[in-house]
Amino acid sequence: MIGEVKAAESTLEAILSEKNPFSRLRAMNVLDHMDESAREAVTRIAKVGDPVSIGAYGENYIGNVISKAAADLGVTQKKKRRKK
């Protein structure tokens, strides 16, 4: 997939729906390191919302990586809900 950004984005986004948290974390880290190339994917993921409402993406660390990637790209992330 070297040089095939769209294919990489869709594959990495699909991995984020898997049960294995390590696979999801690695996929999000790759998207983060892709910087501007992954802007569309990071924007879609960030718009899902905060770690509480993200579901499959919801582990705190993965949520933090999503927030970092979005912030690095200047993507507005959905406001975080507070746990009650």
C-alpha positions in Angstrom: 0.0 0.0 0.0 3.0 2.3 -0.2 1.9 5.4 -2.0 -1.8 4.4 -2.0 -3.1 6.8 0.6 -6.9 6.2 0.0 -6.5 2.4 0.2 -4.4 2.8 3.4 -7.0 5.2 5.0 -9.9 2.9 4.3 -8.0 -0.2 5.6 -6.9 1.6 8.8 -10.4 2.9 9.4 -11.7 -0.6 9.0 -9.2 -1.9 11.6 -10.5 0.7 14.1 -13.8 -1.3 14.2 -12.0 -4.6 15.2 -12.2 -6.0 18.7 -8.4 -6.1 19.3 -7.4 -2.9 21.0 -3.8 -3.2 20.0 -4.7 -3.3 16.3 -7.0 -0.3 16.8 -4.2 1.6 18.6 -1.7 0.8 15.9 -4.1 1.8 13.1 -4.8 5.2 14.8 -1.0 5.7 15.4 -0.4 5.2 11.7 -3.1 7.6 10.8 -1.6 10.1 13.2 1.8 9.7 11.6 0.4 10.1 8.1 -0.3 13.8 9.0 -1.9 15.7 6.2 -2.3 12.6 4.1 -4.8 11.2 6.6 -6.8 14.5 7.1 -10.0 13.0 5.7 -9.9 9.9 7.8 -8.9 11.8 11.0 -11.7 14.3 10.3 -14.3 11.4 10.0 -13.0 9.7 13.1 -12.9 13.0 15.2 -16.5 13.8 14.2 -17.7 10.6 15.7 -17.1 12.2 19.1 -15.4 11.7 22.4 -13.9 8.4 23.7 -17.1 7.7 25.7 -19.3 7.7 22.6 -16.9 6.3 20.1 -17.7 2.7 20.9 -15.1 0.5 19.3 -12.6 3.3 19.4 -13.4 4.1 23.0 -10.4 3.2 25.1 -8.9 6.3 26.7 -5.5 6.0 25.1 -6.9 5.5 21.6 -9.3 8.5 22.2 -6.2 10.5 23.2 -4.5 9.6 20.0 -7.6 10.6 18.0 -7.6 13.9 19.8 -3.9 14.5 19.2 -4.2 13.7 15.5 -7.2 16.0 15.1 -5.5 18.8 17.0 -2.3 18.4 14.9 -4.3 18.8 11.7 -6.5 21.6 13.1 -9.6 19.4 12.9 -12.5 20.4 15.1 -13.5 17.5 17.3 -17.0 16.9 18.7 -17.2 18.2 22.2 -16.6 15.7 24.9 -19.4 14.6 27.1 -18.8 14.4 30.8 -19.3 11.0 32.5 -22.1 11.1 35.1 
